[in-house]
Amino acid sequence: MFSRAESVKSRTNNYMKKSCFCFLLGAVLNAALVCTAADALFPVVVGGRWGFINNSGTVVINPQFDRVQVFAEGLAPARTGRWGFVDTSGKIVINPQFDEADIFSEGLAPVKLGGGPGPGVPYYDPRPYDPFHIGGGGGGGGRYGYVDSSGKYVINPQFDNAKEFSEGLAAVKMGHWGFVDKTGKVVINPQFDEAGSFSGGLAVIKLGGQFGFTDTKGSMAINPQFERAQAFSEGLAAVRSGGKWGFVNKSGNLEINPQFEDAGSFAKGLAPVRQGKHWGFIDPSGKFTINAQFDGAAPFSEGVAAVKQSGHWGYSDPTGKLVINPQFDEAQSFTNGLAWVKTGGRFGYVDSSGKYVWNPTN
């Protein structure tokens, strides 16, 4: 359906979203975290049915849904044949009626009518080491619009695709990508091949095969000139030029020259980058603070970063010391005290000591 990579950026740094479960996402995520660890709910699957646990591993909403996404602003998309929304008690507050539904952001949620249900992509991104890059999702027919927390359409279904609101605007596709405000008024005319969410007043766009950045008025803040680009985080954005990744500031000036094979966003003053075959972490000056030594790496969150070594994922502190030994097939960043991990084809959650609070299930 929508680009999960973005939601999560989006949603955090770009991997975190504003929610009662603080969503990684990607992306993620672009909003302040507003929930406490005690309030957070985490999706789990038991016997093919989805429900939610709290951060102690206690089931709060019994597994009963075909698929769920994370909570945002007190509601979570849940599918029972079709998509609707549930509250934190598990009560259905918006009846299942949509072919697709994404999380709430700034009071509105993108939904799709027509075209049939999407694949039900789970909330986590399965490759945390692969930095998020923007790209359109959607497809399969149908039209996207936006509903409020009562389920009422605020913007009627009319778009080919739609992303979450960020900084008062949402990227929508009408042949090409543009941006609308919360009334559905087109603020930036559809003209882009791709468009990301706003972060720090700028959004990544693709035009004529090159990536640049637009401001909220639709003016090109940084002209399209890059092969790839990521959203701004902590004043810098990763961009690829000449096959190498570097970082630009909001004026479009290179702060760190393109020199890396890949790069992720800055979080807490550090960004994962790949030099040759290995990943390490740099500071905003471009200096390595953790030497390139890992097979994969994700941005820091809650004091640790997921890193891959010898074929398995563990967690490193900001000095490069492993605090949870590599043992997982896949791993996500920590949010609200827990991290999603996968082993043997099943996923569970571990706490900051590496202890399972929810043993892996499929």
Buried (B, 14 or more C-beta within 10 A) or exposed (E): BBBBBBBBBBBBBBBBBBBBBBBBBBBBBBBEBEBEBEBBBBBBBBEEBBBBBBBEBEEBBEBBBBBBBBBBBBBBBBBBEBBBBBBBEBEEBBEBBBBBBBBBBBEBBBBBBEBEBBEBBBBBBEEBBEBBBBBBBBEBEBBBBBBBBEBEEBBEBEBBBBBBBBBEBBBBBBEBBBBBBBEBEEBBEBBBBBBBBBBBBBBBBBBEEBBBBBBBEBEEBBEBEBBBBBBBBBEBBBBBBEEBBBBBBBEBEEBBEBBBBBBBBBBBEBBBBBBEEBBBBBBBEBEBBBEBBBBBBBBBBBEBBBBBBEEBBBBBBBEBEBBBEBEBBBBBBBBBBBBBBBBEEEBBBBBBEBEBBBEBEE
